[in-house]
Amino acid sequence: MAIPVIDFSKINGTGEERAKTMAQIANGCEEWGFFQLMNHGIPEELLERVKKVCSEYFKLEREETFKSSTAAKTLSYLAGKKNGEKLENVDWEDVITLLDNNEWPSKTPGFKETMTEYRAELKKLAEKVMEVMDENLGLPEGYIKKAFNDGEGDGAFFGTKVSHYPPCPHPELVNGLRAHTDAGGVILLFQDDEVGGLQILKDGQWIDVQPMKNTIVINTGDQIEVLSNGRYKSTWHRVLATPDRNRRSIASFYNPSLKATVAPAPALVVKDDEKINQTYPKFVFGDYMSVYAEQKFLPKEPRFQAATAM
């Protein structure tokens, strides 16, 4: 079983071809929570540069530091005990977050220019994907974007996480990244096209998200689940540590503004003048993030309720 791979260029077509592509995306959102886009419109040449600068950045600025990180030291200690005890509360991951207004790596040639260009392209793609979701859910055009921006304007959060999962001497004792669902809206992942490790939970089974060259993996976060009143689900996923390869992963998050109120879209609560149950509560996204920070690796349903109580 493999997650859906969809030719995104076909939504620009007409008739049957476009309808089929829209249905594939709806299925990806409803049944999987994860799907891969090919022909997504981001230039191959830019993606190749992104791979190059991120790999160079890790080698130049992070690789040595990781060897003395908490994860590396604790894993070495546990492995020495030889009793099979696992490292439960730390991930085997090196990560930085890029925002428009924070400090970026400065020693790697071309890093800032390339990643600025990449983020601009990814943000446009996120907004196109949200427009497709609007249409598939029967919502007015621009509904999700407007909800995330707390009305008009550009208040939504857009961050990019550059992660590396270095070769791990004891992958059986630690996770690359523990199982979780994503807190926010739409996530766009440019994953390593050679080294696997990302898995999603589908029908009680962990399934590999197959590495493919220059595709963008889309997954839906908790806020899309709320906004769609449960039509689209955020999916549990994890990253396995690998013994002999360094895995690169670049995830961009289009999330609501912290002050945005998130609630099921009214059109998805009322059906043919008959009220259906509003399964999901209404809350301020900043309150949800406060809960998520404490409960990221725990079941998501209590998070929704806890955020509402605030």
Backbone bond lengths (Angstrom), bond angles and torsions (degrees), N, CA, C in turn:
res aa  C-N    CA-C-N  psi(-1)  N-CA   C-N-CA  omega(-1)  CA-C   N-CA-C  phi
1 M - - - 1.470 - - 1.535 109.11 -
2 A 1.334 116.18 130.08 1.467 120.88 -178.47 1.521 108.87 -128.74
3 I 1.333 116.66 148.15 1.461 118.29 -179.24 1.537 109.71 -68.85
4 P 1.349 117.47 152.37 1.463 120.11 -175.75 1.533 113.09 -60.02
5 V 1.336 115.29 141.27 1.469 122.61 173.76 1.528 106.38 -115.97
6 I 1.336 116.44 124.26 1.471 120.93 -170.38 1.522 109.87 -125.72
7 D 1.333 115.95 134.93 1.470 122.50 176.20 1.530 107.87 -82.68
8 F 1.342 115.50 101.30 1.475 120.12 -172.41 1.529 112.36 -70.87
9 S 1.332 116.93 -21.95 1.474 119.25 -178.04 1.537 110.67 -63.30
10 K 1.328 116.45 -22.65 1.470 119.32 -174.58 1.525 113.45 -75.75
11 I 1.334 117.87 -8.30 1.475 116.95 174.52 1.535 110.61 -74.28
12 N 1.338 115.97 -13.12 1.475 119.15 176.29 1.523 111.52 -84.37
13 G 1.336 116.20 -5.02 1.466 119.94 -179.25 1.522 110.95 -81.61
14 T 1.323 114.97 -161.42 1.470 119.92 -179.99 1.521 108.65 -133.69
15 G 1.315 113.95 170.22 1.467 120.65 170.03 1.509 114.25 60.04
16 E 1.325 114.09 -138.74 1.456 121.67 -170.25 1.526 112.70 -63.05
17 E 1.351 115.44 -39.74 1.468 119.86 -177.81 1.532 110.58 -62.21
18 R 1.327 116.76 -44.91 1.470 120.35 179.23 1.529 110.48 -65.95
19 A 1.319 116.56 -44.20 1.471 121.05 -179.33 1.528 110.89 -59.30
20 K 1.326 115.73 -40.73 1.468 120.65 -179.72 1.530 110.37 -64.60
21 T 1.349 116.44 -41.70 1.467 121.06 -179.83 1.525 110.75 -66.95
22 M 1.334 116.69 -42.01 1.471 120.57 177.37 1.533 109.64 -60.26
23 A 1.321 116.78 -40.58 1.477 121.05 179.81 1.535 110.69 -66.77
24 Q 1.334 116.32 -37.40 1.477 119.56 178.24 1.532 110.38 -63.56
25 I 1.334 116.18 -40.85 1.468 120.15 179.82 1.536 109.72 -67.94
26 A 1.334 116.62 -40.94 1.475 119.90 177.12 1.521 110.23 -59.11
27 N 1.333 116.43 -43.92 1.458 121.10 178.54 1.535 111.02 -62.94
28 G 1.343 116.04 -41.87 1.467 120.63 177.60 1.520 111.62 -58.69
29 C 1.343 116.41 -39.59 1.473 121.07 -179.38 1.528 112.14 -75.72
30 E 1.326 116.33 -38.75 1.474 120.39 -173.53 1.528 112.64 -82.41
31 E 1.328 116.22 -41.19 1.472 119.80 -171.67 1.520 114.08 -99.84
32 W 1.343 116.56 -21.75 1.463 119.63 -173.10 1.529 113.82 -120.58
33 G 1.327 116.93 -42.81 1.467 120.00 -172.80 1.513 112.94 77.35
34 F 1.337 116.63 -2.63 1.468 124.21 178.29 1.520 108.59 -143.06
35 F 1.330 117.83 138.03 1.465 120.95 170.11 1.524 108.32 -157.46
36 Q 1.339 115.67 159.35 1.465 120.40 -178.44 1.525 109.57 -106.78
37 L 1.333 115.71 136.76 1.466 120.65 175.86 1.517 110.05 -105.77
38 M 1.352 115.06 127.98 1.464 119.99 167.65 1.538 106.96 -108.60
39 N 1.319 116.97 164.43 1.478 121.42 -177.17 1.530 110.85 49.22
40 H 1.334 114.49 51.06 1.468 121.91 -175.00 1.518 112.68 -90.24
41 G 1.336 116.79 -4.37 1.467 119.12 175.33 1.521 114.45 96.08
42 I 1.323 118.55 -5.44 1.471 119.60 177.18 1.528 108.09 -87.81
43 P 1.336 117.22 125.41 1.470 119.26 -173.70 1.531 112.64 -57.50
44 E 1.337 115.15 135.35 1.479 121.01 178.26 1.528 110.71 -57.14
45 E 1.315 114.58 -39.35 1.478 119.97 -177.38 1.530 110.09 -60.99
46 L 1.338 117.47 -38.77 1.466 121.35 178.17 1.535 110.11 -67.54
47 L 1.332 116.88 -42.58 1.473 120.10 179.66 1.527 111.25 -62.47
48 E 1.324 116.90 -38.21 1.469 120.00 177.86 1.533 110.66 -64.32
49 R 1.341 116.00 -38.85 1.475 119.86 177.66 1.528 111.08 -66.22
50 V 1.343 116.05 -39.14 1.473 120.64 179.14 1.528 109.88 -60.63
51 K 1.342 116.20 -47.03 1.468 120.16 178.14 1.537 110.42 -56.20
52 K 1.331 114.56 -45.96 1.469 120.51 -175.11 1.532 110.75 -64.06
53 V 1.359 116.97 -50.18 1.478 117.90 -174.92 1.534 111.35 -69.66
54 C 1.342 117.49 -33.52 1.475 119.06 -179.58 1.525 111.03 -70.81
55 S 1.331 116.84 -39.76 1.470 119.57 177.37 1.530 110.62 -66.62
56 E 1.330 116.40 -41.66 1.474 120.00 179.29 1.527 110.58 -65.16
57 Y 1.325 115.73 -41.13 1.477 120.58 179.03 1.531 110.54 -58.97
58 F 1.340 117.10 -43.99 1.469 119.23 -178.97 1.526 110.60 -63.73
59 K 1.330 116.13 -46.50 1.474 119.88 -179.50 1.533 112.02 -61.22
60 L 1.330 114.11 -43.67 1.458 120.46 -172.85 1.530 112.68 -78.96
61 E 1.325 116.36 -39.20 1.464 118.70 -168.23 1.531 115.24 -114.87
62 R 1.351 118.60 -13.53 1.468 118.32 -171.11 1.529 115.72 -129.10
63 E 1.323 117.07 -27.50 1.470 119.98 -169.03 1.532 111.90 -57.55
64 E 1.320 116.37 -48.33 1.473 119.88 -177.38 1.532 111.21 -66.42
65 T 1.336 115.69 -40.99 1.475 120.19 -179.15 1.523 110.90 -61.60
66 F 1.348 116.26 -36.77 1.466 119.47 -177.64 1.526 110.94 -62.20
67 K 1.328 115.89 -33.21 1.473 119.39 -177.64 1.528 112.57 -62.09
68 S 1.342 116.07 -23.33 1.473 118.49 178.04 1.536 111.63 -109.38
69 S 1.339 116.57 18.54 1.467 120.92 -179.38 1.528 110.51 -73.63
70 T 1.334 115.78 166.26 1.476 121.59 176.89 1.522 110.34 -56.75
71 A 1.344 115.96 -44.24 1.474 119.99 -178.25 1.526 110.52 -59.32
72 A 1.330 116.56 -48.05 1.476 120.68 -176.91 1.530 111.09 -64.86
73 K 1.330 116.33 -43.62 1.480 119.75 -178.38 1.532 110.87 -66.93
74 T 1.338 116.27 -45.10 1.468 119.37 -177.04 1.522 110.94 -66.70
75 L 1.341 116.12 -40.06 1.468 119.43 179.37 1.534 110.33 -62.50
76 S 1.306 116.37 -42.60 1.464 121.15 179.79 1.538 109.89 -60.85
77 Y 1.329 116.03 -41.93 1.470 120.93 179.05 1.535 110.84 -63.44
78 L 1.353 116.71 -47.69 1.467 120.70 -178.78 1.531 111.56 -64.03
79 A 1.329 115.74 -41.17 1.478 119.73 -179.79 1.523 110.12 -62.03
80 G 1.328 115.64 -35.76 1.471 120.69 -179.91 1.524 112.61 -65.82
81 K 1.338 116.60 -26.29 1.474 120.12 179.80 1.532 111.72 -73.63
82 K 1.337 115.59 -21.91 1.482 122.08 176.32 1.538 114.44 52.52
83 N 1.340 115.92 36.01 1.467 117.94 178.91 1.536 112.03 -116.35
84 G 1.357 115.21 10.74 1.475 119.18 176.80 1.513 113.73 78.70
85 E 1.339 118.00 3.72 1.469 120.03 179.32 1.527 109.87 -63.69
86 K 1.348 115.10 134.59 1.470 119.14 -175.28 1.524 111.18 -99.98
87 L 1.328 114.27 155.50 1.463 121.57 175.99 1.526 106.99 -85.39
88 E 1.338 115.93 104.02 1.470 119.42 -167.30 1.530 113.95 -91.29
89 N 1.311 118.18 -31.27 1.470 118.75 -166.73 1.525 113.78 -114.66
90 V 1.333 116.47 17.86 1.473 121.54 178.22 1.523 107.48 -135.74
91 D 1.334 116.73 147.27 1.467 121.17 177.89 1.524 110.11 -104.76
92 W 1.346 115.88 148.78 1.467 121.86 177.57 1.530 107.67 -86.55
93 E 1.339 114.94 69.38 1.470 120.67 -171.15 1.517 109.29 -143.29
94 D 1.318 115.58 135.76 1.461 120.79 169.31 1.522 106.89 -105.13
95 V 1.329 118.23 126.93 1.472 118.98 -171.93 1.526 111.98 -143.77
96 I 1.335 115.06 141.89 1.476 121.11 166.43 1.525 107.17 -131.15
97 T 1.338 116.22 155.30 1.469 121.13 178.18 1.522 109.47 -114.83
98 L 1.318 116.19 130.44 1.464 122.28 177.95 1.527 109.47 -102.02
99 L 1.319 116.60 124.45 1.467 123.18 173.38 1.524 107.33 -123.97
100 D 1.327 116.72 169.54 1.466 118.44 179.35 1.531 111.54 -65.16
101 N 1.342 116.01 -25.87 1.470 118.05 -169.83 1.527 113.79 -122.93
102 N 1.344 118.22 24.06 1.476 117.73 175.67 1.530 110.26 -116.31
103 E 1.305 115.80 177.75 1.465 119.68 -175.91 1.531 110.25 -82.08
104 W 1.311 115.93 131.78 1.467 121.56 -178.78 1.530 109.97 -107.78
105 P 1.345 117.03 158.64 1.465 119.54 174.11 1.526 110.93 -54.87
106 S 1.328 115.94 140.07 1.467 118.04 -174.15 1.527 113.48 -121.38
107 K 1.347 116.97 -7.89 1.474 118.07 -175.51 1.524 112.91 -89.05
108 T 1.330 117.71 -17.65 1.471 120.06 -175.54 1.527 109.97 -90.75
109 P 1.349 117.45 117.49 1.465 120.09 -177.65 1.539 111.67 -56.50
110 G 1.329 115.66 131.82 1.467 120.69 173.86 1.518 115.25 80.03
111 F 1.344 117.42 -3.07 1.474 119.37 -174.54 1.530 110.89 -62.72
112 K 1.328 116.51 -52.74 1.467 119.51 -174.03 1.526 111.75 -64.35
113 E 1.337 116.48 -44.95 1.477 120.03 -178.54 1.536 110.54 -62.04
114 T 1.331 115.45 -45.68 1.473 119.99 -177.10 1.522 111.10 -65.97
115 M 1.336 117.19 -45.90 1.462 120.24 -175.71 1.532 111.94 -72.69
116 T 1.336 117.34 -28.30 1.478 120.27 174.58 1.525 109.54 -65.61
117 E 1.335 115.88 -45.32 1.474 121.12 178.86 1.539 110.34 -63.29
118 Y 1.333 115.66 -43.27 1.472 121.32 -179.77 1.529 110.92 -61.94
119 R 1.340 116.95 -45.89 1.466 120.11 -178.75 1.533 112.02 -61.98
120 A 1.319 116.34 -37.66 1.474 119.54 178.65 1.533 110.61 -63.37
121 E 1.340 116.20 -41.20 1.479 120.58 179.49 1.541 110.72 -67.32
122 L 1.335 115.42 -41.52 1.472 120.19 -177.97 1.521 111.51 -66.08
123 K 1.319 116.20 -37.20 1.472 119.86 179.88 1.533 109.90 -63.96
124 K 1.340 115.73 -41.19 1.482 119.53 177.51 1.529 110.47 -63.15
125 L 1.339 116.03 -41.62 1.470 119.84 179.40 1.532 110.37 -64.49
126 A 1.334 117.09 -41.13 1.475 120.51 178.37 1.528 110.38 -57.97
127 E 1.329 116.12 -41.79 1.470 119.57 -177.88 1.530 111.43 -69.79
128 K 1.344 116.16 -33.67 1.478 119.06 175.05 1.529 110.72 -66.03
129 V 1.334 115.95 -42.58 1.474 120.01 179.68 1.530 109.69 -62.58
130 M 1.339 116.83 -40.42 1.471 119.99 179.03 1.532 111.45 -65.41
131 E 1.333 117.09 -34.44 1.481 120.04 176.46 1.531 110.92 -64.37
132 V 1.344 115.58 -38.70 1.472 119.75 177.08 1.533 109.87 -64.79
133 M 1.331 116.35 -41.24 1.470 120.39 177.08 1.531 110.58 -61.83
134 D 1.349 116.37 -44.08 1.482 120.06 176.50 1.524 110.31 -52.35
135 E 1.333 114.86 -50.59 1.466 120.09 -175.77 1.534 110.98 -64.42
136 N 1.319 116.10 -45.25 1.465 119.63 -179.20 1.524 112.72 -64.75
137 L 1.326 116.60 -31.31 1.471 120.46 -179.62 1.532 112.28 -87.15
138 G 1.348 116.04 -4.30 1.467 119.30 -178.57 1.519 112.84 74.67
139 L 1.340 116.60 27.28 1.469 121.12 179.62 1.528 109.63 -97.37
140 P 1.333 117.41 157.70 1.475 119.25 176.74 1.528 110.80 -59.09
141 E 1.324 116.09 148.36 1.469 120.13 179.01 1.526 110.33 -57.35
142 G 1.330 116.37 132.00 1.467 120.75 178.62 1.526 114.11 84.70
143 Y 1.328 117.66 6.65 1.472 120.56 -174.89 1.529 111.76 -61.91
144 I 1.341 116.91 -50.23 1.474 120.11 -174.99 1.530 109.89 -65.92
145 K 1.328 116.21 -43.91 1.470 119.72 179.35 1.533 110.39 -58.73
146 K 1.317 115.96 -44.69 1.466 120.71 -179.14 1.534 110.32 -63.80
147 A 1.331 116.06 -42.45 1.473 120.13 179.57 1.534 110.33 -61.93
148 F 1.327 116.73 -42.00 1.462 120.35 -178.18 1.532 112.16 -71.98
149 N 1.327 116.23 -29.47 1.467 120.44 179.60 1.525 111.97 -87.69
150 D 1.343 116.62 5.60 1.462 121.30 -179.00 1.524 110.59 58.01
151 G 1.332 114.79 47.07 1.474 120.54 -177.71 1.512 109.76 105.05
152 E 1.315 116.25 -149.46 1.470 120.04 178.77 1.530 109.01 -74.93
153 G 1.329 115.64 170.14 1.468 119.29 176.99 1.510 111.45 99.35
154 D 1.336 114.74 -163.42 1.460 119.81 -171.75 1.524 109.51 -135.02
155 G 1.333 116.00 54.43 1.461 119.65 -175.46 1.509 114.37 -91.01
156 A 1.335 118.01 -6.30 1.466 120.63 -177.72 1.531 110.35 -62.25
157 F 1.322 115.05 153.71 1.468 121.47 178.56 1.523 108.73 -88.32
158 F 1.337 116.86 132.71 1.461 119.77 174.43 1.523 108.44 -133.53
159 G 1.319 115.60 106.91 1.468 121.36 -178.15 1.516 111.10 -122.14
160 T 1.325 116.58 155.05 1.469 121.97 178.95 1.525 108.69 -128.17
161 K 1.329 114.58 124.61 1.461 121.76 -178.33 1.526 107.91 -102.54
162 V 1.308 117.26 117.36 1.471 121.26 176.52 1.527 107.32 -99.21
163 S 1.328 115.95 110.81 1.467 121.15 -176.55 1.522 110.65 -116.55
164 H 1.321 114.26 148.18 1.462 120.94 167.67 1.522 107.76 -131.07
165 Y 1.321 115.28 141.16 1.460 122.31 176.35 1.525 106.34 -114.93
166 P 1.345 116.72 93.62 1.467 119.46 -174.05 1.528 111.74 -66.21
167 P 1.344 117.05 163.31 1.474 119.50 175.82 1.529 109.43 -53.10
168 C 1.323 116.14 135.29 1.462 120.56 -173.90 1.536 109.98 -113.74
169 P 1.332 117.83 124.73 1.477 119.37 -176.64 1.538 113.06 -69.08
170 H 1.343 117.65 -20.62 1.478 120.50 -178.77 1.535 109.71 -138.37
171 P 1.352 117.38 68.23 1.477 119.24 -174.38 1.530 113.61 -63.66
172 E 1.327 116.33 -18.41 1.475 119.50 179.63 1.535 111.65 -75.34
173 L 1.339 117.15 -12.62 1.470 120.29 -175.43 1.527 113.96 -104.75
174 V 1.332 117.70 -4.30 1.472 119.46 -174.71 1.522 110.12 -150.33
175 N 1.337 116.63 151.76 1.465 121.34 172.57 1.519 109.84 -91.05
176 G 1.340 115.76 146.35 1.460 118.65 167.62 1.521 108.11 -61.75
177 L 1.324 115.63 -49.61 1.464 123.15 174.97 1.523 107.13 -148.91
178 R 1.339 116.10 126.66 1.467 120.26 -176.70 1.531 111.36 -65.04
179 A 1.330 115.52 155.44 1.463 121.41 -177.85 1.528 110.53 -62.10
180 H 1.340 115.64 136.12 1.468 121.74 -178.97 1.529 109.02 -163.82
181 T 1.324 116.09 167.38 1.460 120.40 164.85 1.532 106.06 -107.64
182 D 1.324 117.32 158.34 1.467 120.50 -179.28 1.523 110.15 -85.65
183 A 1.326 115.86 138.90 1.468 121.53 -172.88 1.526 113.16 -69.47
184 G 1.340 116.49 -31.39 1.459 119.36 -163.36 1.508 116.03 -92.91
185 G 1.345 114.75 -135.11 1.458 121.23 -170.87 1.510 113.73 -102.85
186 V 1.337 115.53 -91.44 1.470 121.07 -178.90 1.526 107.63 -113.79
187 I 1.331 115.77 130.08 1.465 121.03 -178.28 1.523 107.91 -113.59
188 L 1.331 115.75 133.95 1.465 122.01 -178.60 1.523 107.32 -121.05
189 L 1.308 116.05 114.38 1.458 121.52 -172.85 1.523 111.12 -111.91
190 F 1.319 115.25 125.18 1.459 121.50 171.45 1.519 105.29 -103.89
191 Q 1.340 116.06 96.20 1.465 119.13 -172.77 1.522 111.08 -95.66
192 D 1.308 114.39 165.85 1.462 121.52 178.35 1.529 108.81 -56.83
193 D 1.340 116.90 133.23 1.469 117.79 -177.37 1.528 112.70 -92.17
194 E 1.338 116.48 3.92 1.476 119.26 177.20 1.522 112.45 -120.89
195 V 1.334 116.56 -41.30 1.468 120.42 -174.44 1.523 109.41 -99.17
196 G 1.340 115.84 118.80 1.459 120.97 178.59 1.519 111.36 -83.32
197 G 1.342 115.12 -171.86 1.461 120.18 178.86 1.513 113.13 144.56
198 L 1.359 116.87 -26.16 1.463 120.05 177.78 1.522 109.35 -76.73
199 Q 1.339 116.05 132.43 1.469 121.66 177.58 1.519 109.74 -133.72
200 I 1.340 116.07 148.56 1.464 120.80 173.13 1.527 109.13 -117.47
201 L 1.330 115.25 155.60 1.458 121.01 178.89 1.529 108.49 -95.22
202 K 1.322 115.99 116.22 1.469 121.48 -178.08 1.525 108.56 -131.76
203 D 1.324 115.45 119.91 1.477 120.86 179.54 1.529 111.69 50.88
204 G 1.333 115.77 43.74 1.465 120.76 176.07 1.514 115.95 79.07
205 Q 1.342 116.81 2.95 1.477 120.92 -179.17 1.518 110.63 -119.59
206 W 1.326 116.87 142.97 1.470 120.39 173.14 1.524 109.10 -84.73
207 I 1.330 115.73 125.68 1.474 122.07 -176.11 1.519 109.23 -120.42
208 D 1.339 116.52 135.59 1.472 120.97 178.41 1.525 111.00 -68.39
209 V 1.329 115.81 138.40 1.471 120.81 167.58 1.529 105.24 -90.29
210 Q 1.330 114.86 102.00 1.456 121.12 -168.26 1.537 111.83 -62.37
211 P 1.358 118.19 129.78 1.468 119.39 175.90 1.529 110.19 -63.97
212 M 1.326 116.77 132.37 1.470 122.35 176.04 1.517 108.04 -137.65
213 K 1.313 115.50 145.34 1.473 119.78 -174.61 1.530 111.27 -68.10
214 N 1.330 114.70 121.81 1.469 123.82 169.94 1.532 115.41 57.59
215 T 1.344 116.64 29.15 1.466 118.80 168.57 1.530 108.08 -90.15
216 I 1.333 116.00 163.93 1.461 121.19 172.20 1.530 107.20 -115.33
217 V 1.324 115.58 124.05 1.467 120.89 178.48 1.531 107.77 -87.00
218 I 1.327 115.93 128.21 1.469 121.18 177.42 1.518 108.34 -105.32
219 N 1.342 116.66 133.96 1.465 117.39 167.27 1.517 110.41 -136.05
220 T 1.331 114.24 153.19 1.460 120.82 -175.40 1.528 108.87 -97.06
221 G 1.333 115.51 134.92 1.458 121.49 -179.29 1.524 112.14 -93.13
222 D 1.323 114.81 -179.61 1.465 121.56 -176.23 1.536 112.61 -57.78
223 Q 1.352 117.38 -34.63 1.480 118.66 -175.32 1.527 111.97 -72.61
224 I 1.333 117.22 -28.67 1.468 119.85 174.36 1.533 109.11 -69.35
225 E 1.331 116.26 -36.17 1.472 119.51 176.86 1.532 110.09 -61.16
226 V 1.342 116.62 -43.92 1.471 120.51 -179.64 1.528 110.22 -66.79
227 L 1.334 115.57 -50.43 1.465 120.49 -175.92 1.535 112.19 -60.52
228 S 1.341 116.20 -34.11 1.473 119.96 -179.39 1.536 111.25 -87.76
229 N 1.344 116.28 5.29 1.470 122.15 -178.57 1.532 111.41 55.17
230 G 1.362 114.11 36.97 1.461 119.14 174.72 1.513 115.54 90.44
231 R 1.342 117.88 -3.32 1.483 119.13 176.77 1.524 110.33 -62.41
232 Y 1.330 115.96 -43.33 1.453 121.87 176.27 1.527 107.12 -105.60
233 K 1.332 116.28 137.51 1.466 119.92 -177.37 1.536 110.73 -113.02
234 S 1.333 114.70 144.55 1.473 117.28 168.47 1.530 106.78 -81.75
235 T 1.314 116.01 139.80 1.469 121.47 -169.37 1.522 110.91 -110.35
236 W 1.328 115.26 137.78 1.464 120.43 174.61 1.528 109.69 -65.14
237 H 1.313 115.86 135.81 1.466 120.16 176.75 1.526 109.64 -147.38
238 R 1.329 114.90 161.70 1.458 121.03 -178.47 1.525 108.71 -150.86
239 V 1.333 115.59 167.35 1.468 120.96 174.16 1.527 107.63 -123.66
240 L 1.330 116.09 128.63 1.459 121.28 176.12 1.522 109.67 -84.24
241 A 1.318 116.03 142.08 1.473 119.41 172.07 1.529 108.35 -73.57
242 T 1.328 116.75 146.17 1.473 120.52 179.49 1.528 109.65 -120.19
243 P 1.337 116.97 146.81 1.470 119.53 -171.42 1.523 115.17 -77.20
244 D 1.337 117.59 -27.42 1.471 116.30 -166.33 1.524 115.18 -132.63
245 R 1.334 117.59 2.43 1.474 118.23 -178.52 1.531 109.79 -131.11
246 N 1.311 115.70 151.50 1.462 121.15 174.30 1.530 107.82 -95.05
247 R 1.341 117.73 120.13 1.472 121.00 -178.50 1.528 110.11 -99.83
248 R 1.323 115.42 128.86 1.472 122.26 178.93 1.536 108.85 -98.22
249 S 1.320 116.96 142.40 1.459 120.78 -178.95 1.524 108.82 -149.97
250 I 1.345 116.53 124.86 1.473 120.19 -177.67 1.527 107.82 -124.26
251 A 1.332 115.04 105.96 1.471 120.48 -174.79 1.525 109.62 -110.14
252 S 1.330 116.65 128.71 1.464 121.24 176.45 1.523 108.93 -111.82
253 F 1.327 115.57 138.12 1.464 121.95 -172.81 1.523 110.28 -118.47
254 Y 1.329 117.22 119.58 1.466 121.31 172.12 1.524 105.83 -100.94
255 N 1.330 115.70 102.06 1.464 122.33 -173.15 1.528 110.94 -115.72
256 P 1.322 117.05 160.62 1.466 118.61 174.41 1.525 111.43 -62.26
257 S 1.314 115.72 156.60 1.461 121.85 167.41 1.529 107.71 -59.66
258 L 1.333 117.34 147.58 1.470 120.04 -178.36 1.530 111.99 -60.97
259 K 1.342 116.43 -25.52 1.469 117.75 -179.15 1.536 113.07 -93.91
260 A 1.335 116.96 -1.19 1.478 120.07 -179.84 1.526 110.54 -69.26
261 T 1.332 115.61 140.29 1.463 120.78 172.82 1.522 107.57 -90.30
262 V 1.324 115.92 126.92 1.465 120.91 -178.67 1.528 108.02 -109.45
263 A 1.336 115.36 132.17 1.471 120.77 -179.74 1.525 107.66 -156.61
264 P 1.329 117.37 161.16 1.462 118.98 174.98 1.532 110.62 -57.47
265 A 1.330 116.96 138.72 1.469 120.91 176.89 1.534 108.49 -62.15
266 P 1.332 117.86 130.43 1.473 120.22 -177.55 1.538 113.22 -51.52
267 A 1.332 116.20 -36.33 1.476 119.74 -178.86 1.524 112.18 -63.58
268 L 1.334 116.75 -20.90 1.465 119.89 -178.67 1.528 112.01 -97.93
269 V 1.333 115.35 0.95 1.462 120.29 178.03 1.525 109.85 -102.65
270 V 1.324 117.25 -33.44 1.466 121.39 179.66 1.519 108.51 -102.09
271 K 1.319 117.09 134.37 1.457 120.33 -179.32 1.520 109.39 -134.92
272 D 1.320 116.88 117.34 1.474 121.06 178.38 1.529 111.65 48.94
273 D 1.333 115.86 47.18 1.468 122.34 178.61 1.527 114.07 63.57
274 E 1.326 116.57 3.55 1.463 118.69 174.79 1.520 107.50 -105.29
275 K 1.317 116.04 127.73 1.466 117.85 -179.08 1.526 109.35 -73.53
276 I 1.317 116.16 129.08 1.466 118.29 172.10 1.528 106.57 -102.86
277 N 1.300 116.84 163.68 1.457 119.12 -176.67 1.517 111.37 -63.26
278 Q 1.340 115.93 131.91 1.461 119.59 170.92 1.519 106.32 -83.10
279 T 1.310 114.98 98.35 1.461 120.32 -172.64 1.518 111.81 -69.04
280 Y 1.338 117.11 -30.97 1.465 121.04 -170.52 1.515 110.69 -110.06
281 P 1.337 116.42 144.47 1.461 120.48 -177.98 1.530 112.57 -81.74
282 K 1.328 114.68 -179.14 1.467 122.83 179.52 1.531 106.47 -115.71
283 F 1.328 117.47 135.70 1.472 120.09 179.76 1.528 109.44 -156.75
284 V 1.323 115.12 168.32 1.468 121.59 174.69 1.532 107.40 -88.11
285 F 1.331 116.67 132.78 1.467 119.82 -173.35 1.530 112.20 -59.11
286 G 1.330 118.01 -37.80 1.472 120.62 178.64 1.522 111.78 -58.25
287 D 1.347 116.76 -37.76 1.471 120.36 177.17 1.528 109.99 -65.82
288 Y 1.338 115.61 -40.56 1.467 119.13 178.94 1.522 110.66 -61.64
289 M 1.333 116.53 -41.40 1.470 119.86 -179.16 1.526 111.94 -65.25
290 S 1.325 116.82 -33.21 1.478 119.87 176.78 1.524 110.03 -62.90
291 V 1.334 116.30 -40.84 1.472 120.69 178.57 1.534 109.74 -69.82
292 Y 1.333 115.91 -44.08 1.469 121.53 -176.89 1.528 111.30 -60.03
293 A 1.334 116.22 -38.37 1.472 120.14 -179.32 1.528 111.14 -57.24
294 E 1.323 116.18 -32.59 1.474 121.43 179.91 1.537 112.17 -88.59
295 Q 1.344 116.95 -25.50 1.473 120.22 -166.57 1.535 113.72 -126.02
296 K 1.324 117.54 21.91 1.474 121.35 -173.92 1.529 113.36 -51.68
297 F 1.325 116.68 -38.76 1.470 119.40 -172.88 1.539 112.36 -99.36
298 L 1.338 115.51 13.52 1.473 121.42 179.32 1.525 109.57 -107.11
299 P 1.346 118.45 169.14 1.473 120.46 179.86 1.530 111.98 -54.37
300 K 1.341 116.22 144.33 1.470 119.78 -172.19 1.524 113.66 -80.72
301 E 1.344 118.56 -29.76 1.465 119.81 -173.03 1.535 112.67 -57.36
302 P 1.368 118.78 -45.19 1.475 118.56 177.78 1.533 113.21 -62.20
303 R 1.355 116.98 -25.94 1.477 119.32 177.62 1.526 110.41 -64.16
304 F 1.345 116.02 -42.77 1.469 119.22 179.85 1.529 110.02 -58.46
305 Q 1.336 116.13 -45.55 1.459 120.74 -177.60 1.528 111.30 -67.30
306 A 1.337 116.12 -41.37 1.469 120.09 -178.43 1.534 110.77 -64.41
307 A 1.341 116.95 -39.01 1.469 120.31 179.77 1.524 109.92 -66.72
308 T 1.326 117.31 -36.80 1.473 121.41 179.27 1.521 110.02 -64.25
309 A 1.326 115.68 -39.58 1.477 120.61 -177.27 1.534 111.81 -64.52
310 M 1.347 115.44 -22.21 1.472 118.65 179.66 1.519 110.39 -77.33
